[in-house]
Every structure is written in C-alpha cells, then in structure tokens.
Amino acid sequence: MSHDSTATPDAAARKLSGRRRKEVVAVLLFSGGPIFESSIPLSVFGIDRQDAGVPRYRLLVCAGEEGPLRTTGGLELTAPHGLEAISRAGTVVVPAWRSITSPPPEEALDALRRAHEEGARIVGLCTGAFVLAAAGLLDGRPATTHWMYAPTLAKRYPSVHVDPRELFVDDGDVLTSAGTAAGIDLCLHIVRTDHGNEAAGALARRLVVPPRRSGGQERYLDRSLPEEIGADPLAEVVAWALEHLHEQFDVETLAARAYMSRRTFDRRFRSLTGSAPLQWLITQRVLQAQRLLETSDYSVDEVAGRCGFRSPVALRGHFRRQLGSSPAAYRAAYRARRPQGDKPADVEATPAPSHGALGMGPGQPGAGQPGHPGHAAAHHQDHPVPLQARRTAAASAVGAGSLDHRDHRDHRDHRDAYVASRASLPGQRSGT
C-alpha cells in the first residue's frame, strides 16, 4: 500500500536558505545504530553512478554525537563531519536510532530543527522516525516506522499520526519509512521526486531492487501480543477480546470487564497502547477477516458475521479503509500470489457469531454480555475459525488506532515552542 505523493503546496513553496544546496545530502549517524540501515542512504546518495544515468548527489556523513561511533558487530566508525555540516544540506537523513526508549542528544535535535526551519527536507528511516518525533518535526503529521515499533511511537508521541501499514510516508518536507527494505523504497522515491522516473529506475537496476513496491507492511505484521501490554491487568481484557472477536460486543463491554467506566477505560487503554479502543477493536475485526479470506472459502457475508461485523457493508467499508481493497479483491489477489498446491491453514472449532448487529460503537451497551439478545445464540454454534486469526496482533493494531487523528489534535508537550513557530503543512501518505 505505498505510492508516491507530491509535496503539498505549502511544502513546495518553502525555499532553502542561501547556504544550503539541494544536491547536498547529510546523513546523521549515532553510536549504536545498525550498520545495514545506516549504509542505505550512504549507498544511494554517496556513490557516483552518473555513467548509469543517475544524477550525482554530494554526501556529507555527520556524527550526531562524539565519536568513535560503535555499530553492529562492535565496529567503530569515524564520521568525517560533525553537526555543523548539516547547515549545508538540502536533505538530512536520520537512518536509524539506537534505542526507541532513550532520548536523542539535544544538540542533534536542535540541528534538525534549524535545518527544517531553513527549508531542508528531513528524512527518518525506520527508527530514525523517533529522532524526528523527539525534535517535534512529526507533530500533527502522518508518519510511519517499522511495524514492531509503531505502537511505541504512537504511545510516546500522541500528536504524531502513526500509520503502521505504510512502507513510507511523504509529507512534503518531512518523510519517514518502515524497516530496512522500506528505507530503500523511500530513498528511491526521493531520487524519483528530484530527478524523475528514469533516474530512479536506473538506480533501482543498479541496486537490483524493484523501482516501486506495491503493498504495505500488513503482510509482515506479527500476530502476537506486544511485550509491554503483557504484564498489565488490562492485558486480560485485550486477550479476551481477541479470543471473542466472533461475538457481539462493544467497547462498553470491554470497559465493564475491566471494572472501569467507559471514560476511564478509554484513557487507560490509550495510555497503554497509544490507540483508541474503538479503533483497535475495528482493526482487530478487519485483521480477523483478512485471515479468514486467506484461509477459508467462506463467502464475504459469512466472513462479516464470523468477525462480528453487523453487516457485509460494514466489513467492506472498514476493510477498504484499512487495507485499501475490497474483501473480494483482496482474496483474489492473495490466491493469485499463493503457490499452486497450497491449502488453507488448519482451522479449529470455535463459537461462531450470531449474524446480528456488531455493536462496535455507542448505542449498544451490554452487547455480548449474558442476558443481551444474541448472546446465547453466539454460544450454541460451532464453526471453524483459523487458530491464527484468534491470535490477531495487538502489536499491529495499536499503531493503526492512532489514525483517529481528532483525538490527538490538542496534545502538546515540551516541543510546542518549536512546533508553534513553523507553518502547519497538510500531510499526504504514500499508500494506494
């Protein structure tokens, strides 16, 4: 689910300061950063491939802190430039950050803020998005990172609109990507934006990679519960929800199981996962539908019922919004890609839902609880549901919950002083 986007009018109108040059790319390295991710922008922007029709960039490798910089396997690197060299760059790339739990050096954050203020394009590859977020450059913007770290990014920086489905997100003057290979995708996109399809295609051929990749991160998402939720009492409620997605229940039901008011539950759930509980629940049902479409021959109507949707129309709407495709088209594409002879996954008998209303929103309190209409019916039929579908990922879904942007608009923290000083730039995702 990635496609190229063009810069917004506001972003396109921003000009570099006089001392910066468009063709100069600064790569900001830190100690502890993985060497593979760090080498991607060095290879893309630092090697002269003019003989293959690729326009040349001028590369500045900058140390984000005092060296030597230690990287994968105990290697030590010495960068030829320090933070001062960033002042000459039209593009600044942060290829990775050593730890999603530790704050980046303030001097490096200040350098990134100055570069952005002076019109430079700022790029975060994989965990480099955490550095951009710490600098305040992602506040109020769409962004992505590796699916495994998306929930943490959404939780730590609630004003960032994290979308874990995308391979990369181009927001005009601030760009982010998912994991290692997606960093290559974004670097190719930058070359394409600067010099056109022919140059990007020539570079892709030299790197022996596709010039454009279709699809997003969904196919790679882990289906287990994230570690940080495992020890929390709310994890029991999350686990129950994942085991009973085929039943009729709503967020009020989850709040009742947690012995909390709806308001307290919403606040507690968001603080734990970075996601609104309603969006999380919808996403889990969509992912369950995705698994059933892959592993069964149920009709779309049957899949909707078995995933707790009130109707096939509801399934189709949510499925298209989250995966960019209709359920029928997704199944057809999946089967076309599946090698000949593959069979659907083994299934395990679990209670199937009543085909009544889902009750995923306000107005249906108590759905799924004893005494509620349809509760007994949901427990008197046995139907096969794939085991993997019952282990649907909270890890993948909590990040998707951050797509409910309205809940984040009022969040502000210590980065406000910088954020308030820059113009608001409407965001554009890369996604089909």
C-alpha positions as CSV (number, residue, x, y, z in Angstrom):
1,M,0.0,0.0,0.0
2,S,2.6,2.5,-1.0
3,H,2.6,5.1,-3.7
4,D,4.4,8.3,-4.5
5,S,2.9,11.5,-3.4
6,T,3.7,15.0,-4.4
7,A,4.5,17.7,-1.9
8,T,1.8,19.9,-0.6
9,P,1.6,23.4,-2.0
10,D,2.8,24.9,1.3
11,A,5.8,22.4,1.4
12,A,6.7,23.0,-2.2
13,A,6.7,26.8,-1.6
14,R,9.3,26.6,1.1
15,K,12.8,27.5,-0.1
16,L,16.2,26.6,1.1
17,S,18.3,29.2,2.9
18,G,21.1,30.7,0.9
19,R,23.8,28.4,2.4
20,R,22.0,25.2,1.7
21,R,22.2,23.3,-1.6
22,K,19.5,20.9,-2.9
23,E,22.0,18.3,-4.1
24,V,23.8,18.1,-0.7
25,V,22.5,15.2,1.4
26,A,23.7,14.9,5.1
27,V,23.4,11.5,6.8
28,L,23.3,11.8,10.6
29,L,24.8,8.8,12.4
30,F,24.8,7.9,16.0
31,S,26.7,5.4,18.1
32,G,24.8,2.1,18.4
33,G,22.9,2.5,15.2
34,P,22.6,-0.6,13.0
35,I,25.1,-0.7,10.1
36,F,22.7,-2.1,7.5
37,E,20.1,0.8,7.9
38,S,22.9,3.3,8.1
39,S,24.5,2.1,4.9
40,I,21.3,2.6,2.8
41,P,21.5,6.4,2.3
42,L,25.3,6.2,2.1
43,S,25.0,3.8,-0.9
44,V,22.1,5.6,-2.6
45,F,23.4,9.2,-2.3
46,G,27.2,8.6,-1.8
47,I,28.2,6.6,-4.9
48,D,28.7,8.3,-8.3
49,R,26.5,6.4,-10.8
50,Q,26.4,9.1,-13.5
51,D,27.5,6.5,-16.0
52,A,24.2,4.7,-15.5
53,G,22.1,7.9,-15.8
54,V,21.8,8.6,-12.1
55,P,22.3,12.3,-11.2
56,R,25.0,12.8,-8.6
57,Y,24.4,13.9,-5.0
58,R,27.0,15.3,-2.7
59,L,27.1,13.3,0.5
60,L,28.1,14.6,4.0
61,V,28.3,11.9,6.7
62,C,27.8,13.6,10.0
63,A,28.3,12.4,13.6
64,G,25.3,13.2,15.8
65,E,27.5,12.9,18.9
66,E,31.1,12.5,19.9
67,G,32.9,9.5,18.3
68,P,34.0,7.0,17.6
69,L,30.6,5.6,16.7
70,R,30.1,2.0,17.5
71,T,27.8,-0.1,15.3
72,T,26.8,-3.7,14.5
73,G,29.4,-6.3,15.4
74,G,31.5,-3.9,17.5
75,L,32.7,-1.9,14.5
76,E,33.9,1.6,15.2
77,L,33.2,4.4,12.7
78,T,34.6,7.9,12.4
79,A,32.4,10.3,10.6
80,P,34.3,13.0,8.5
81,H,31.9,15.7,9.6
82,G,30.1,16.9,12.7
83,L,26.7,18.5,13.3
84,E,27.9,21.8,11.8
85,A,28.0,20.3,8.3
86,I,24.2,19.8,8.4
87,S,23.9,23.6,7.8
88,R,24.9,23.0,4.1
89,A,22.5,20.2,3.3
90,G,19.2,20.5,1.4
91,T,18.3,17.0,2.7
92,V,19.1,15.5,6.1
93,V,18.6,11.7,6.6
94,V,18.5,10.0,10.0
95,P,18.8,6.3,9.0
96,A,18.3,4.8,12.5
97,W,18.3,5.4,16.2
98,R,20.0,3.1,18.7
99,S,17.1,2.8,21.2
100,I,13.4,3.6,21.0
101,T,13.5,4.1,24.8
102,S,16.3,6.6,25.1
103,P,16.2,10.3,24.1
104,P,18.5,11.6,21.3
105,P,21.1,14.2,22.0
106,E,19.6,17.6,22.3
107,E,22.4,19.1,20.1
108,A,21.3,16.8,17.2
109,L,17.7,17.7,17.7
110,D,18.5,21.4,17.6
111,A,20.4,20.9,14.4
112,L,17.4,19.1,12.8
113,R,15.0,21.8,13.9
114,R,17.3,24.5,12.4
115,A,17.6,22.5,9.1
116,H,13.9,22.2,8.8
117,E,13.3,25.9,9.6
118,E,15.8,26.8,6.8
119,G,13.9,24.7,4.3
120,A,15.8,21.4,4.3
121,R,13.9,18.1,3.7
122,I,14.1,15.9,6.7
123,V,14.0,12.1,6.4
124,G,13.7,9.4,9.0
125,L,14.3,5.8,8.1
126,C,12.9,3.1,10.3
127,T,13.7,4.1,14.0
128,G,15.0,7.4,12.7
129,A,11.4,8.5,13.0
130,F,11.8,8.5,16.8
131,V,14.5,11.2,16.4
132,L,12.3,13.3,14.1
133,A,9.4,12.9,16.6
134,A,11.7,13.9,19.5
135,A,12.6,17.1,17.6
136,G,8.9,17.9,17.2
137,L,9.1,17.6,13.4
138,L,6.3,15.0,13.3
139,D,3.7,16.7,15.5
140,G,0.4,16.8,13.7
141,R,1.8,14.9,10.7
142,P,1.3,11.4,9.3
143,A,4.3,9.2,9.7
144,T,5.4,5.5,9.8
145,T,8.1,3.3,11.2
146,H,8.8,-0.4,11.5
147,W,5.5,-2.1,12.4
148,M,7.1,-3.5,15.5
149,Y,7.9,0.0,16.9
150,A,4.7,1.7,15.6
151,P,2.7,1.2,18.9
152,T,5.6,2.7,20.9
153,L,5.9,5.7,18.6
154,A,2.2,6.3,18.8
155,K,2.1,6.0,22.6
156,R,5.2,8.2,23.2
157,Y,4.2,10.9,20.7
158,P,0.4,11.0,20.6
159,S,0.3,14.0,18.3
160,V,2.0,12.0,15.6
161,H,-0.4,10.3,13.2
162,V,1.3,6.9,13.1
163,D,0.3,4.6,10.3
164,P,2.0,1.2,10.6
165,R,0.6,0.0,7.3
166,E,2.7,2.1,5.0
167,L,6.1,1.4,3.6
168,F,6.9,5.1,3.6
169,V,5.1,8.4,4.1
170,D,5.9,11.5,2.2
171,D,4.6,14.6,3.9
172,G,6.4,17.1,1.6
173,D,9.3,18.3,3.7
174,V,9.3,15.5,6.3
175,L,9.4,11.9,5.2
176,T,9.5,8.6,7.1
177,S,9.8,4.9,6.2
178,A,9.3,1.5,7.7
179,G,12.1,-1.1,8.2
180,T,15.3,-1.8,6.3
181,A,13.9,-2.5,2.8
182,A,11.4,0.3,3.0
183,G,14.3,2.6,3.6
184,I,15.5,1.7,0.1
185,D,12.0,2.4,-1.2
186,L,12.0,5.8,0.3
187,C,15.4,6.7,-1.0
188,L,14.3,5.7,-4.5
189,H,11.2,7.8,-4.0
190,I,13.4,10.8,-3.2
191,V,15.5,10.3,-6.3
192,R,12.3,9.9,-8.3
193,T,10.9,13.2,-6.8
194,D,14.2,15.0,-7.5
195,H,15.1,13.7,-11.0
196,G,12.2,11.7,-12.4
197,N,11.2,8.1,-13.0
198,E,14.1,7.3,-15.4
199,A,16.7,8.2,-12.9
200,A,15.0,6.3,-10.2
201,G,14.6,3.3,-12.5
202,A,18.3,3.4,-13.4
203,L,19.3,3.5,-9.8
204,A,16.9,0.6,-8.9
205,R,18.5,-1.5,-11.7
206,R,22.0,-0.9,-10.3
207,L,20.8,-1.8,-6.8
208,V,18.9,-4.8,-8.2
209,V,15.6,-3.9,-6.5
210,P,12.1,-3.0,-7.8
211,P,11.8,0.6,-8.7
212,R,8.4,0.6,-6.9
213,R,7.0,-1.9,-4.5
214,S,3.2,-2.4,-4.2
215,G,1.6,-3.3,-0.9
216,G,2.4,-2.2,2.6
217,Q,3.6,-3.6,5.9
218,E,0.4,-5.7,6.6
219,R,1.9,-8.9,5.2
220,Y,4.8,-8.7,7.7
221,L,2.8,-7.8,10.9
222,D,3.5,-10.0,13.9
223,R,0.3,-11.6,15.3
224,S,1.3,-11.9,19.0
225,L,0.6,-9.5,21.9
226,P,3.3,-6.8,22.4
227,E,5.5,-7.3,25.4
228,E,4.6,-4.0,27.0
229,I,1.0,-5.0,27.4
230,G,1.6,-8.4,28.7
231,A,2.2,-7.5,32.4
232,D,-0.7,-5.0,32.6
233,P,-4.0,-6.0,34.1
234,L,-5.7,-4.6,31.0
235,A,-4.0,-7.4,29.0
236,E,-6.6,-9.9,30.3
237,V,-9.3,-7.8,28.7
238,V,-7.4,-7.4,25.5
239,A,-6.8,-11.2,25.4
240,W,-10.5,-11.9,26.0
241,A,-11.4,-9.5,23.1
242,L,-9.0,-11.3,20.8
243,E,-10.5,-14.7,21.7
244,H,-14.1,-13.5,21.2
245,L,-14.0,-11.3,18.1
246,H,-16.6,-13.5,16.5
247,E,-19.1,-12.5,19.2
248,Q,-21.2,-9.4,19.6
249,F,-19.6,-6.9,22.0
250,D,-18.5,-3.3,22.0
251,V,-16.1,-1.1,24.0
252,E,-18.7,-0.7,26.8
253,T,-18.4,-4.5,27.2
254,L,-14.6,-4.3,27.5
255,A,-14.9,-1.4,30.0
256,A,-17.3,-3.5,32.1
257,R,-14.9,-6.5,32.1
258,A,-12.1,-4.2,33.3
259,Y,-14.4,-2.8,36.0
260,M,-14.0,0.7,34.7
261,S,-16.2,3.5,33.4
262,R,-16.1,4.0,29.7
263,R,-14.2,7.2,30.1
264,T,-11.6,5.7,32.4
265,F,-11.2,2.7,30.2
266,D,-10.7,4.8,27.1
267,R,-8.0,6.8,28.9
268,R,-6.3,3.8,30.4
269,F,-6.4,1.9,27.1
270,R,-4.9,4.7,25.2
271,S,-2.1,5.3,27.7
272,L,-1.2,1.7,27.5
273,T,-1.4,1.1,23.7
274,G,-1.4,4.5,22.1
275,S,-4.7,3.6,20.5
276,A,-8.4,4.5,20.9
277,P,-10.2,1.2,22.0
278,L,-12.9,1.5,19.3
279,Q,-10.4,1.9,16.5
280,W,-8.3,-1.0,18.0
281,L,-11.4,-3.2,18.1
282,I,-12.4,-2.4,14.5
283,T,-8.8,-3.1,13.3
284,Q,-8.8,-6.4,15.1
285,R,-12.0,-7.5,13.3
286,V,-10.6,-6.4,10.0
287,L,-7.4,-8.4,10.6
288,Q,-9.5,-11.4,11.5
289,A,-11.5,-11.0,8.3
290,Q,-8.2,-10.8,6.4
291,R,-7.1,-14.2,7.9
292,L,-10.5,-15.8,7.1
293,L,-10.3,-14.6,3.5
294,E,-6.9,-16.1,3.2
295,T,-7.6,-19.4,4.9
296,S,-11.2,-20.3,4.2
297,D,-13.8,-20.5,1.4
298,Y,-16.5,-18.6,3.4
299,S,-18.4,-16.0,1.4
300,V,-17.8,-12.3,2.2
301,D,-21.2,-12.3,4.0
302,E,-20.1,-15.3,6.2
303,V,-16.8,-13.7,6.9
304,A,-18.5,-10.5,8.1
305,G,-20.7,-12.5,10.5
306,R,-17.8,-14.6,11.8
307,C,-15.8,-11.4,12.5
308,G,-18.6,-9.7,14.4
309,F,-19.5,-7.1,11.8
310,R,-23.1,-6.1,11.8
311,S,-23.3,-6.5,8.0
312,P,-21.2,-7.2,4.9
313,V,-21.4,-3.5,4.1
314,A,-19.7,-2.6,7.4
315,L,-17.0,-5.1,6.7
316,R,-16.4,-3.8,3.2
317,G,-16.2,-0.2,4.4
318,H,-13.7,-0.8,7.2
319,F,-11.7,-3.3,5.1
320,R,-11.2,-0.9,2.3
321,R,-10.3,2.0,4.7
322,Q,-7.6,-0.1,6.4
323,L,-6.3,-2.3,3.6
324,G,-7.1,-0.3,0.5
325,S,-9.0,-3.1,-1.1
326,S,-12.4,-4.8,-1.1
327,P,-12.6,-8.2,0.7
328,A,-13.3,-10.0,-2.6
329,A,-10.4,-8.2,-4.4
330,Y,-8.1,-9.0,-1.5
331,R,-9.0,-12.7,-1.6
332,A,-8.5,-12.9,-5.3
333,A,-5.1,-11.2,-5.2
334,Y,-4.0,-13.4,-2.3
335,R,-4.9,-16.6,-4.1
336,A,-3.2,-15.4,-7.3
337,R,0.0,-14.9,-5.3
338,R,-0.3,-18.2,-3.4
339,P,1.9,-21.0,-4.9
340,Q,-0.1,-23.8,-6.6
341,G,-0.9,-26.6,-4.3
342,D,-1.1,-24.5,-1.1
343,K,-4.0,-25.2,1.0
344,P,-5.8,-23.1,3.6
345,A,-4.4,-23.2,7.1
346,D,-5.7,-25.7,9.6
347,V,-8.7,-24.5,11.5
348,E,-10.0,-25.0,14.9
349,A,-13.6,-25.2,16.1
350,T,-14.7,-22.0,18.0
351,P,-18.1,-20.5,18.7
352,A,-19.4,-18.6,15.7
353,P,-21.2,-15.3,16.0
354,S,-24.9,-14.5,15.6
355,H,-25.3,-12.6,12.3
356,G,-26.9,-9.7,14.1
357,A,-25.6,-6.2,14.9
358,L,-21.9,-5.9,15.8
359,G,-22.3,-3.1,18.4
360,M,-18.9,-1.6,17.9
361,G,-20.0,1.9,18.8
362,P,-22.2,3.9,21.2
363,G,-25.8,3.0,21.5
364,Q,-25.4,-0.8,22.0
365,P,-24.3,-1.2,25.7
366,G,-24.0,-4.7,27.0
367,A,-23.7,-6.4,23.7
368,G,-22.1,-9.8,24.1
369,Q,-22.9,-9.9,27.9
370,P,-25.1,-12.5,29.4
371,G,-28.7,-11.6,29.0
372,H,-28.1,-9.5,25.9
373,P,-30.1,-10.6,22.8
374,G,-27.9,-12.8,20.7
375,H,-25.5,-13.8,23.5
376,A,-26.9,-17.3,23.8
377,A,-27.1,-17.8,20.1
378,A,-23.4,-16.9,19.8
379,H,-22.5,-19.8,22.1
380,H,-24.7,-22.5,20.6
381,Q,-23.0,-23.0,17.2
382,D,-19.6,-24.4,16.4
383,H,-17.8,-23.2,13.3
384,P,-14.2,-23.4,12.1
385,V,-12.2,-20.3,12.6
386,P,-8.4,-20.3,11.9
387,L,-6.3,-20.5,15.1
388,Q,-4.0,-17.8,13.8
389,A,-6.9,-15.4,13.4
390,R,-7.7,-15.8,17.1
391,R,-4.1,-14.6,17.8
392,T,-4.6,-11.4,15.9
393,A,-2.0,-8.8,16.7
394,A,-2.5,-6.0,19.2
395,A,1.0,-5.0,18.2
396,S,-0.1,-4.3,14.6
397,A,-3.4,-2.7,15.6
398,V,-2.5,-0.3,18.3
399,G,-0.5,1.7,15.8
400,A,-3.4,1.8,13.4
401,G,-5.5,3.2,16.2
402,S,-3.5,6.4,16.0
403,L,-5.3,7.1,12.7
404,D,-8.1,8.6,14.8
405,H,-6.4,12.0,14.4
406,R,-9.1,14.0,16.1
407,D,-8.1,12.6,19.5
408,H,-4.6,13.9,19.1
409,R,-5.1,17.5,17.9
410,D,-5.0,19.1,21.3
411,H,-1.9,17.2,22.6
412,R,1.1,19.4,23.2
413,D,4.3,19.0,25.2
414,H,7.8,20.4,25.5
415,R,8.2,20.5,21.7
416,D,5.4,23.2,21.5
417,A,7.9,26.1,21.3
418,Y,9.3,24.7,18.1
419,V,6.0,23.4,16.6
420,A,4.2,26.7,17.1
421,S,7.0,28.6,15.2
422,R,6.6,26.6,12.0
423,A,3.8,26.7,9.5
424,S,1.3,23.8,9.5
425,L,1.7,21.6,6.5
426,P,-1.1,19.3,5.5
427,G,0.1,15.7,5.2
428,Q,0.0,13.2,2.4
429,R,0.5,9.5,2.9
430,S,2.2,7.1,0.5
431,G,-0.4,4.5,0.0
432,T,-2.7,3.1,-2.6
